Amino acid sequence: MIKQISSTQNKEVKHLLQLQEKSRQRRKEGVFLVEGEREIQLALKGKFELQAVYFCRDLIDFQEIEELLSNENLITEISKEVYEKIAYRGSTEGVLAIFKTKENSLESIKFETKNPLILIAEAPEKPGNIGAILRTADAAKVDAVFIANPKTDLYNPNIIRSSVGCVFTNQIATGSTLEIIDFLKENNISIYAAALQASKPYHQIDFTQSAAIVVGTEATGLSEEWRENSTQNIIIPMSGEIDSMNVSVAAGILIFEAKRQRGF
């Protein structure tokens, strides 16, 4: 028989709210909350370990939940009132799940191609930008995404939402700038840093060999370590009055030029 929760004062409901709202709680327990059937399916496909599923029968057909997993013991039915209290989105998806976090270490990265293409973002803060970067990385099917000096919890619900689940479809690692630079050098991967100083237009670069494209924030750009260790700094020529653009847009332009050169 499926467990049921109807009260918003239930201890389990309060725990779900903590996971939704507090990165400290997510880190402490090593779990996070995913909302929406598509995102849950992507997390399962990405081999994230499922801990529990919560669904509202008023909003989603139970048969759809059964199709997500075979272990009925992981499923809890919740009332519409409980669901609306927990749900992060305004839309009525009707299902949430708890998954175990992954390590996301540089050591966990495995390249399946001879000349990997990596997208690196240094110290991105806005979850919306991180989500957009991950969507771009998924669309281009890059070999890995590295977040240098991360300032935001990777399993922040806003990142999961804005990435439309691409936080689960990409191979992602986090580390300090110097740790990532050392990793790239050890693996003979050329570094192309998006910076104004001593730069070449991006379309003049050969991206067909192992390459890491590095972007920084609009406010501060990349740190000195990237500029000092770059194989070549690159720039996107601009014809307007400003000399910078949104980091996710810049990442998309650079990554798809690399993909164009590689014949997609």
Long-range contacts (C-beta under 8 A, 24 or more apart in sequence): 2-72, 2-75, 2-76, 2-77, 3-75, 3-76, 3-77, 4-76, 4-77, 4-78, 5-54, 5-76, 5-77, 5-78, 5-79, 5-82, 6-78, 6-79, 6-81, 6-82, 7-79, 7-82, 8-81, 8-82, 8-85, 10-82, 12-76, 13-78, 13-82, 13-85, 13-86, 16-54, 16-86, 16-96, 16-98, 17-85, 17-86, 19-98, 20-86, 20-88, 20-157, 23-153, 23-155, 23-156, 26-101, 26-153, 26-155, 27-153, 30-100, 30-101, 31-98, 31-99, 31-100, 31-101, 32-98, 32-99, 32-101, 32-155, 32-160, 33-86, 33-88, 33-96, 33-97, 33-98, 33-157, 34-96, 34-97, 34-98, 34-99, 34-160, 35-87, 35-88, 35-89, 35-93, 35-95, 35-96, 35-157, 35-160, 35-161, 36-89, 36-93, 36-95, 36-165, 37-64, 37-68, 37-93, 37-94, 37-95, 38-164, 38-165, 39-160, 39-164, 39-165, 39-168, 40-68, 40-95, 40-97, 41-68, 42-165, 42-166, 42-168, 42-169, 43-97, 43-99, 43-165, 43-168, 44-68, 44-69, 45-168, 45-169, 46-168, 46-169, 48-99, 48-100, 48-102, 48-168, 49-99, 49-100, 50-74, 50-97, 50-98, 50-99, 51-97, 51-98, 51-99, 51-100, 52-76, 52-97, 52-98, 53-95, 53-96, 53-97, 53-98, 54-78, 54-83, 54-86, 54-95, 54-96, 54-97, 55-94, 55-95, 55-96, 56-80, 56-82, 56-83, 56-94, 56-95, 58-94, 59-83, 59-92, 59-93, 59-94, 59-95, 60-93, 60-94, 60-95, 64-95, 65-95, 68-95, 88-157, 88-158, 88-161, 89-161, 101-155, 104-154, 104-172, 104-173, 104-174, 105-173, 105-174, 105-175, 106-146, 106-173, 106-175, 106-179, 106-180, 106-183, 108-173, 109-144, 109-171, 109-173, 109-183, 110-171, 111-143, 111-144, 111-187, 112-143, 113-143, 114-210, 115-208, 115-209, 115-210, 115-211, 116-143, 116-144, 116-189, 116-210, 116-211, 117-142, 117-143, 117-207, 117-210, 117-211, 117-212, 117-213, 117-255, 117-258, 117-259, 117-262, 118-142, 118-143, 118-144, 118-145, 118-146, 118-184, 118-189, 118-211, 118-212, 118-213, 119-144, 119-145, 119-146, 119-212, 119-213, 119-215, 119-251, 119-255, 120-145, 120-146, 120-147, 120-148, 120-180, 120-212, 120-213, 120-214, 120-215, 121-145, 121-146, 121-147, 121-148, 121-214, 121-215, 121-216, 121-247, 121-251, 122-148, 122-149, 122-177, 122-214, 122-215, 122-216, 122-217, 122-222, 122-223, 122-226, 123-148, 123-149, 123-150, 123-151, 123-216, 123-217, 123-220, 124-150, 124-151, 124-152, 124-217, 124-247, 125-151, 125-152, 125-217, 126-152, 127-152, 127-156, 127-158, 127-159, 127-162, 128-158, 128-162, 129-246, 129-247, 129-248, 130-154, 130-159, 130-162, 130-163, 131-158, 131-159, 131-160, 131-161, 131-162, 131-163, 131-164, 131-166, 131-167, 132-162, 132-163, 132-248, 133-247, 133-248, 133-251, 134-159, 134-163, 134-166, 134-167, 134-170, 134-172, 135-162, 135-163, 135-164, 135-166, 136-248, 136-251, 136-252, 136-255, 137-166, 137-170, 137-251, 137-255, 138-163, 138-166, 138-169, 138-170, 140-255, 140-256, 140-258, 140-259, 142-170, 142-255, 143-171, 144-170, 144-171, 144-172, 144-173, 145-170, 145-171, 145-172, 145-173, 146-172, 146-173, 146-174, 146-175, 146-180, 146-212, 147-172, 147-173, 147-174, 148-174, 148-175, 148-176, 148-177, 148-180, 148-214, 149-176, 149-177, 150-174, 177-223, 177-225, 177-226, 178-225, 181-225, 181-226, 181-229, 184-212, 185-229, 190-231, 190-232, 191-226, 191-229, 191-230, 191-231, 192-230, 192-231, 192-232, 192-233, 192-234, 192-254, 193-222, 193-226, 193-227, 193-230, 193-232, 193-233, 193-234, 194-222, 194-233, 194-234, 194-235, 194-236, 194-250, 194-254, 195-221, 195-222, 195-226, 195-227, 195-230, 195-233, 195-234, 195-235, 196-221, 196-233, 196-235, 196-243, 197-227, 197-233, 198-227, 198-233, 199-232, 199-233, 199-234, 199-235, 200-232, 200-233, 200-234, 200-235, 201-234, 201-235, 201-236, 201-237, 202-234, 202-235, 202-236, 202-253, 202-254, 202-257, 203-257, 205-232, 205-234, 206-261, 207-257, 207-258, 207-261, 207-262, 208-261, 208-262, 211-258, 213-251, 213-254, 213-255, 213-258, 215-247, 215-250, 215-251, 215-254, 216-247, 217-247, 218-244, 218-245, 218-246, 218-247
